[in-house]
Amino acid sequence: MASFVYHPAFQSLLLPALLSLACLGALRAGWGQARGPWVSLGAALGLVLALAAWPGLNWPATTQAHKLPWVVLASLLAMVPALASARAAARHHPLRPWLLAALVWGAASAWLLGMGAPLRLLLAAGGGALALGVSAWSTEAPGAEPTAAAGSAGALAVLLLGLVGMAVVAGSLLLAQLALMAAVATAVLGLWAWIGPRAGVRVGAAALMPLASSALVLLCLNLLSGQVPAGVPALLLLALTAPWWLARRAGAARHWRWRPLVVALLAAIPVLAALGWQTMWPGDAGAGAAGDDPYYTPRW
């Protein structure tokens, strides 16, 4: 039994799925439908708990692997003041969650990259804030209701699956496993929003921000490995815009139930293009070397 609990398949697939579902269900049972934005944070909470089990919430973080859980936790905690407004309309608006998540990401990028290269840090912080904004406002795409958040979560889950593939191509099982954990938690949120939009399930931008922050950390570490082209983030950012591609399409509003699936398929186009680019790219053998850090010394 102990060997099964520590098996990568359990840690990457079952653990985040079960914890995310358990947290969503527990928060729904405790708060009901009236606090939908708060309840939808259960997926991010489940991911934090899964990451606490592996690789662990170790402090100080001795490797890059141990920074990911802290960044996701910080982004999740930042959503508490984002949802603290007494007005329901303000709780659903993406502005406050995006601003707080962008601030957390700015600090996280400095933690991940250090202060030695200000231009690289500025690009990482600014690009990450832009990606968070695109993800946050994708829930407001015209004609996307009532499954807007499900489509946004689907696009983000596809992006994270792309990061799984990039890590595999780069030869890092550790990065691939962490990306798969985040992808599973995001997919659970998407399914949660998809199966019950008419039953009062309301998922806003706040639920997506911690999950999107995990994608930024994983992308940053993939880039640091030197095995991913520097232009890949632009393609992945394009994937996050997929919910807007169907905006105001007559068929999108009429077939709202299937819209998230179409959004996920559209998001897969730039993600697959990024993977194809990576496979043809020779890589940089000297970039990102970090001694025996398992992020940069893959252990197959």
N, C-alpha and C positions, 0 to 999 in steps of 0.2 A: 504493500500500500504506500509506503514511504517513497519508493522509487517512482510510483505513478505520480505522486504529488509533485515531485521534482522533475518530472519529464517535461522537455520543452514544449511538447504538444499541449499538455495540460496547462502549463504556465502561459502559453501564448494564445490559446483558443478558449478553453473551458473556463479558466479562472477569471479573466476579465469579463466574459459573457455572463457568468453566473453572478459575479459581484455587481455588475452594472444592473442586471435585472433585479437582483435583490434590493439594491439601494433605491432604484426607481419604484419598485413595489412598496417598499417600506415607507418611503416619503409620500407616495400616493395614499397609502392607507392612513398615515398620520395626518396629512394636511388636506387630502381630498382634491377635487378639481379646481377649487377656488384659487389655489396657489400653484397653478400649473408651471409658471416660470421657475419657482423654487423646486418643485418636484423634478423638473427636467434636469436639474443639476446632478441627479443621481447617477447618470452615466459617467460623468467626470469623476464623481466620488468613487464609483466602482473602479475606475482606472487607477486612481490614486491608491486605493487599497490593494489592487493587484500589483502595482509597482512597489508598494511597501513590502509585499511578500517576496518579490523578486524584481529588480536587483536589491531592493531594500532602501529604507529611508535612513541612510547612514550620514552622520554629521561628525566632522567635516567630510564633504564628498571627496574621496580620494581619487576617483576616476571620473571621466566624463559620464559613464553609465549611471553613477549615483547622483548626477545633477538633474537628470530628467524628472525623477519623481518630485523633487523640490520645486522645479519650475511649474509643473502641472498643479501642484498643491498651492503654490503662491497665486497662480491664475485663478484657481477655484475660489480661494479665499477673497480675492479681489472682486468676485462677482457678488459677494454678500452686500457690500455697500451699493453695488450697481443695482441691486433689486430692492434696496431698502426704502425706495420711494413709496409714499402712501397712495399715490395715484396709479391705477392699473395701467393707464396708457403709457406712463413713464417707465414702468417695469418692462413693457414689451418693446420699447424703442431701443434701437441698437446703439445709440450714441454713447451712453454712459458705460455699458459693457465694453465697447470697443476702446474707449479712452483708457479705462483702467487696465485692460488686457495689454494695450500698447505700452503703457508705463512698465508693467511687469516684464514684458518682452525686452524693453530697452535695458533694464537691469540684468536680465538673464543673458542677453547677447554679450554684455560686457563681462559677465562671469564666465561664459563659454570661450570667448575669443581673447580676453585680456585687453589691456589698454595699449599694447605695443604698436598696433596698426590702426590709427584713428579712422582712416578712410574706409577700411574694411568693416570696422565696427559701425560707422555711420551707415554704410550700405546695408548691413545686416539689420540694424535697428529700423531704418526707414523702410526697407523692403518688407520686413516682418510686419510693421504697422500697416502697410498697404495691404498685405495679404489678410491680416485680421479684419481690416475694414471691408474688404471684398466679401469675406465670409459672413461678417455680421450683417451687412446690408443685403446679402443675397436672400435673406428671409423676407425682405420687403419687395422682392421682384413683382412687378405688376402682373396681375392675373394668376399669381402662384397659389393663392389660398384655395382650399384649406390645407394643402400638403406642402406649403413652402418650406418649412423647416425640415421636413423629410427629404426633400430634394437637396437642400443645402448640406445636410448631414451625409447624404449619399455621395455628393461630389467630394466632400472631405474624406470620406471613407475610401473612395477610389484613389484619391491622391495618396493616402497613407499606404494603400496596397501597392501603389507605384513605388513608394519608398522601400517597401519590402523587397520588391524586385531589384531596385537599385543596390540595396545592401547585398543581395545575393550575388549580383553581377560583380560587385566590388570585392566579394569574398568575405564579408563580415556577417557571420551567423548571429552575433550578438545584436547588431543594429537591426537585422531582419526580424529577430524575435521581438524586440521592443516595438518596432513599427507595427508588427502584426497585433500586438496587444492593444495599441491605440486604435488600429483599424477596427478591431472587433468591438471595442467599447463605442466607437462612433457609429458603427453599423447597428448596434443595439438601440442607440438613441434614434437613429433614422427609422428603424422598424417601429419603435414606440410611438413616434410621431405619425407614422404612416397608417397604422392599423386603427387609430381612434380619433381622427381629426373631427369627426362629427359628434364625438362623445365628450367634447370639452377639453381634450388634451391640447394644451397650448405650449409649444416649445419656442422660445425666443433665442435671440443672439447670445444671451448669457450662457446658455447651455453649450454652445459651440466654441466659445473662446478658450476654455482650458484644453479642449481636444485639438483645436487649431494650434495652440501654443506647443503642444507635444509634437505636432508635425513640423513646426519651425525648428525645434531643437534637433529633431532627427535629420532634417534637411541640412542644417548647419553642420552636423557631425559627418554626414555623408560628404559634404563639400570639403571638409577638413581632411578627409581621408586621401584626397587627391585623385580619386577614381571616378569622379562625377564632373562633367563639364560645367563651367561656370555659368553657362547660359540656361541650364536646366530650370532654375527657379522661375524664369519667365514663362516657360511652358506650363509649369505646375500652377502658377498664378492664373494662367488662362483656364485651367481646369476648374478653378474655384468660381469662375464667371459663368459656368454652364447654366445655373438657374436663370440667368438673365437672357439666355439664348431663346427661351420659349416665351419671353415676356410679351404679353398682349397677342399671342397667337390664339386664334379662335378655337382651335382644337384643344389647346392646353387647358383652358377653363372648362371645356365640355368634358374632357377625359381626365379630370383632376386626380382620380384614383391611380392612374398609371403614369402620371407626370414624373414622380421621383425616379422611376425606373429609366425613363427617357433621359432625364438629367444625368443620371449615373453613367449611362452609355455615352452621352455626349462628353462628359468629363474624362472618360477613358481615352478619347482620341488624343488630346495633348499629352496625357500621361504615357500612352504607348509610344508616342513620338519621342518623348524624353528618354524612355528606356532604349528605343532604337538608336538614338544619338549616343547614349552611353556605351552601348555594345560596340559601336564603331570607333569610339574615342580611345586613343592609345593610353591615356592616363598620364599621371605625373608620379614617377616612382619615388621622388624625393619629398613630395608634399605631404604634410600632415603626419609625418613620422613622430611617434610619441613613445618611444621606448617599448616597454612591455605592457602598456595600456591595452587591454583586450579590444578596445574600439579600433585601434590602429594595427593590432597584431591579431588578425582573425584566427580563431581556434576552431577549425572544422573537426 
